[in-house]
Amino acid sequence: RDKTSHNAVMSACGKGIQWLTTMCLLSQMGTSRCLPDRISCNTATSSCGQFGHWRCAIGLLRAMPGMTVCSDAFSYSAAMSACENQAHWLLAFRMLCEMAERRIQCSCATCNAAMRD
């Protein structure tokens, strides 16, 4: 399988109730010739967040450098939304500060995810 196909399947699973399948696919990518990229990681982070698995979303954000994947505004926004959805606004705010430290430009959506109660 190629990376584009893998990411498409992950996205489809993430939009359904298959967040765990998305995580399994991401894990399998790490052991195959098809290494995860930013799209893979962001898809999995977003899927975790949608279904209330904020710890998993933050864990993925933190694991991205170890996978030699650079996080971007969407990576942070997905993790912050997961925290916001579970009323962990302080964690979301800390990630917003981290983005500023790393000079990652924030979008309005990213700021909104960090600022909601």
C-alpha positions in Angstrom: 0.0 0.0 0.0 1.1 3.5 -0.7 1.0 6.4 1.8 -1.9 8.2 0.0 -4.1 5.1 0.2 -3.2 4.4 3.8 -4.0 8.0 4.7 -7.3 7.8 2.9 -8.3 4.6 4.7 -7.3 6.2 8.0 -9.4 9.3 7.2 -12.4 7.2 6.4 -12.1 5.2 9.6 -11.6 8.4 11.6 -14.8 9.9 10.2 -16.7 6.9 11.4 -16.6 5.4 14.8 -13.4 3.6 14.1 -10.8 5.7 15.9 -9.1 2.6 17.2 -8.7 1.3 13.7 -7.2 4.6 12.7 -4.6 4.2 15.5 -3.8 0.6 14.5 -3.3 1.7 10.9 -0.9 4.5 12.1 1.0 1.9 14.2 1.3 -0.4 11.2 2.7 2.4 9.1 5.6 2.6 11.5 6.5 -1.0 10.9 6.2 -1.0 7.2 7.9 0.7 4.3 5.1 3.3 4.3 6.2 5.6 7.1 3.6 8.0 8.7 3.7 11.6 7.6 2.0 14.8 9.0 -1.3 13.9 7.3 -1.3 10.4 8.9 -0.5 11.8 12.4 -3.0 14.7 12.1 -5.7 12.3 10.9 -5.2 10.0 13.9 -5.0 13.0 16.3 -8.2 14.4 15.0 -10.0 11.0 15.2 -8.9 10.5 18.8 -10.1 14.0 19.7 -13.5 13.5 18.0 -14.3 10.6 20.2 -13.0 12.1 23.5 -9.6 10.4 23.7 -7.7 13.6 24.5 -4.8 11.8 26.2 -4.2 9.9 23.0 -4.5 13.0 20.9 -1.8 14.8 23.1 0.3 11.7 23.1 0.3 11.6 19.3 1.2 15.3 19.1 4.1 14.6 21.5 5.2 11.5 19.6 5.4 13.2 16.2 9.1 14.4 16.5 10.1 10.8 17.3 8.5 9.7 14.1 10.4 12.5 12.3 7.2 14.3 11.6 6.9 18.0 12.1 3.7 19.2 13.8 1.8 22.1 12.3 -1.1 24.3 13.2 -3.6 21.6 12.4 -1.7 19.1 14.6 -2.0 21.5 17.6 -5.6 22.5 16.7 -6.7 18.8 16.6 -5.1 18.1 20.0 -6.4 21.4 21.5 -9.9 20.6 20.3 -9.7 17.2 22.0 -8.8 18.9 25.2 -11.5 21.5 24.8 -14.1 18.9 24.1 -13.3 17.3 27.5 -13.0 20.6 29.4 -9.3 20.5 29.7 -8.9 24.1 28.6 -5.6 24.7 30.6 -3.9 22.0 28.5 -5.2 23.6 25.4 -4.0 27.0 26.5 -0.5 25.5 27.2 -0.4 24.1 23.7 -1.3 27.5 22.3 1.7 28.9 24.2 3.9 26.1 22.9 2.9 27.0 19.4 4.0 30.6 19.9 7.3 29.3 21.3 7.8 27.1 18.3 6.7 30.0 15.9 3.9 28.0 14.5 1.3 30.4 13.2 -2.1 30.1 14.8 -5.4 30.3 12.9 -8.6 31.6 14.3 -9.8 28.0 14.8 -6.7 27.2 16.8 -7.2 30.2 19.1 -10.9 29.4 19.5 -10.1 25.8 20.5 -7.7 27.0 23.2 -10.0 29.7 24.5 -13.4 27.9 25.0 -14.5 26.6 28.3 
